[in-house]
């Protein structure tokens, strides 16, 4: 039978959907699953104890095998969903093209959730995080995880002038960008006591219309844009996608609090022909 790569890709795609669904299983469902398994094991144990020793074969042997299997599944679920997923690693499926060409749509990554328990994100890290609530479009789940590149840490002064990113006054090389961005400017300003992200395109200052958090009138935008750029405050990070022309990121919805950081992307593990450590 000839090899058909499209069949393999379809199989991998189905597996990725299944793995992503399992990885996102709510803890409440895991607890219910554990309670059901425990109840079944208690019933099996009671049955096996009631069987006389000279009758312990056939159905008894099958019950013992099933009991041992359920025991292994239960302990595996506890380790994976109560220890590994919250504190060590978790898989995520890339749903959009905001990180092309570093990460492609439907890549499945492994995120290291332990690394930021003893260290902070660094410039250049590819980070999984929860964006501010106003940064999530209405048609997306409110508990959505985003993945972008960290371009600014506390104390950094980050600006974009004519599509070139400057960090602390110096041009920042970004070889990972998907393509040359359209011409625009960006900065963070202190407006009414809050750090606002501002974009200027073709001489017009505007914001992302769906983000009510940063909707300002024309005069307010002009007033805000005339203010000097400010540094990223302590406890916050600036994230942007590598595909700048097609990324809803910190340029629109602002900074990410440290508490919203989930983990660092370590490597792509699916599809099989994409296994690598992204940079």
N, C-alpha and C positions, 0 to 999 in steps of 0.2 A: 504494500500500500504506500503511495507516495507521501512524502512529508508535506503537510499543509501548515505553514506558519500562522495563517489566520485562525486555524482551530486552536493552536497553542495560545495565541493572544486572547481569544475569547475565553478559554479556560482560565487563564491567569486573571483576566478581568473579573470573571465571576468569583474567583477565589479572593481577589482584593476587596470586592464588595462585602463578602462574607467576613473576612478578617476585620475590616473596618467596623462592621456592625457589632461583632463580638467585642472588639477593643473598646467600644463606646457603651457597652452594656451598663445600665445604671446599677449602682450599688444595691438599691432596693431589690432589683431583680435577682442579683447574686445572693442576697440574704434569703429570699424566698426559695431559690434553687437549693441553697444549703439546708434549709429547714426541711424541705421535701425529701432530700437525700437522707438526712438524719433520721426522719420518721421511717423511711423504708428500711434503713439499716437496723433500727431498733426492732422493727417487726421481724426482719430476717434473723436477728440474733435470738429473739425470743423463740422463734420456730426451731432453730438449730439446737438450742438448749433442751427443747422438749423432745427431741428425737433420741431414742435409746441408742447406745453406742453400737449395738449389733445391727442397727438399721441405717447407719450413717454411710449410705452410698446412694447412687442415682440422684433423686431430687435433692437430697441433702448436699451432695457434692456440688450440684449446680447452684444451690443457694449460697454455699460458701464462696464459690468463685465470684458470684454476683456481689456478695457482701464485700469481698476484697477489692473488686473493681470500683464499687461505689465509694469505698474508703479512699482509694487513690484519687478518684475524681474530686472528691470533697476537699482533700488536702491540697490538691493542685489548684483548685479554684480559690481557696483561701490564700495560698501563696501568691498566685498571679494577680488576683483582683484586690487583695487587701495589703499586699506588700510591694510586689513588683510594679504594678500600674501606678499606684499613688506616689511611690518614692524612688523608683529606679528608671524604668523605660516604658514607653508606650508607642504604638504605631499610629500613624496618621496618614490619611489618603488626601493627596493634593487635589482640590476641586476646581481651581481656577488657574489662569495663565499668568498671574501676577509675578511669578518668580522665574518665568522663561527667560533665558535658556538654562538657568541653573537647575531648576526643577520644572518638570513638565506636568501637564494635566494628567491625573491618574497615577502619577508616581506614588509609591507608598514608602514613607520614611520611618526611621526609628529615631525617636526623640529621647535624649538623655535628660531625665527629670531630676537626677541626683546632683548634677554638676553645679546647678545654681543654688544648691543648699549650702555649699561652702565657698562659692565664688559668685561674682557678679557678671552679667553679660558684658562682652567686649565689642568694640567696633569691629564689624566684619562678621560677627556670629550670625548664623541663620537661626532665628528664634521662633519658637511656637509660643503664642501668648493669647490672652483674651483681650480684645480691644475694648475701649470705652463703649458703653451701651449705645451712645449716639452714633458710633462708627459702624454699626451693623445695619445694613439695609432692611427695610420692612419685610422683605420676602425671605429673609434668612433667619434660622433659629437664634434666639437671644443668647444661647450658650455656645455660640460658634467659636472655634479656635482659628486664629490667623497664623500664617507663617510669612515672615518678612526678614529682611536683613537689618541688623542694628547699625545705624549710621551716626548715632550720637548717644553719648553717655552723660551722666551728671557732670556739669562744669564745662561741657563743650558748647562752643558757639557755632551753630550750623546754619549756613545760608546756601542758597542756590542762586547763582547769577548767570544769566544766559545759558541755563541748563547745566552749568558746571557747579558741582558741589564743593563748597569751601568749609573746612573744619578749622576753627580757631585761626581764621585768616589765611590759611594755606589751601591751595587746590588739592582735593583728595582724589587720588587715582581710583577709578572704578572699572577695572577690566571685565567685571562680571556683567555689566549692563547688556541687555538684550540688543539694543540698537540706540542710535542717537535720538535723544528726546526732542520733542518740539520745544521751541524757545519759550522759556518761562523763568520766573524768579520766585524765590520762596524764602521766608524767614519766620521766626517766632518772635512775637512782640508781647509786651505786657500791656494789656488793654483792660481797663476797669478792674485792675487787681488780679487778672487771670491771664495765663499764657495762651495766646491765640496763634494758630497756624495761618499764615497768609500766603496766597498765591497771586502772582501778577502775570497775566498773559496778554501780550500785545498791548501793553499799557493800561489794561483794565484789571483792577483788583476785584477778585471774586472768590466765592467759596463753593462748597458742594451743596447744591440746593436741597438735598434730602437730609442734611444734617442741621436740624433746627438749633443745635447748640451754638453754631457759629454763623447764624443768619444775622447780618447787619445791614442797615440801610446804606445807600451810596455814600452819604457824608461820613458815616461812621467808618466805613471801609477806608476811605481816603485819609481820615484822621489816624486810623490804626496804622496804615502803611507808612505814614510820615514818621512814625516812632522808630527808634533804633532797635536793631535785633538784640535779643537777650539770650543768655546762656540757658541751657537745660537745667532746671532746678534739681536739687538732691532728691533721689528716690524716683526719678522718671527717666524714660528712654525714648529715643526717636527711631521709628522703624519705617523703612521704605522697601517697596518691591524692586527686584532687579529689572522687571519689565515696566519701567517708569511710565511709558505711554498707556499702560493698561493695568494700573494698580491703584486700588482704593487703600490708601495708607496714611501715615502720619502727616503728610502734606495737607490732608483734608480733615482728619479727625483729631489731630494733635498727638499728645504724648501718652506713653503707656506707663502706668504705675508699676513699680517693682513687684508689688503683690500679684499682678496679673501675668507675670512671666511664668510659663509652664515648663519649658525645657529647650535644649539646643539640638538642632538637627544634626545627627551623627552620620547617617548614611542612607542611601536609597537601597531597598532590598527587593522591591518588586516594581515593574516587571523584571524577570530574570536577566534580560539583556541590558538592563539599566543599572545593575548593581555597581555602586561606586560611592565614594565619599565626596559630597559636593563642597566646593570652595567658594 
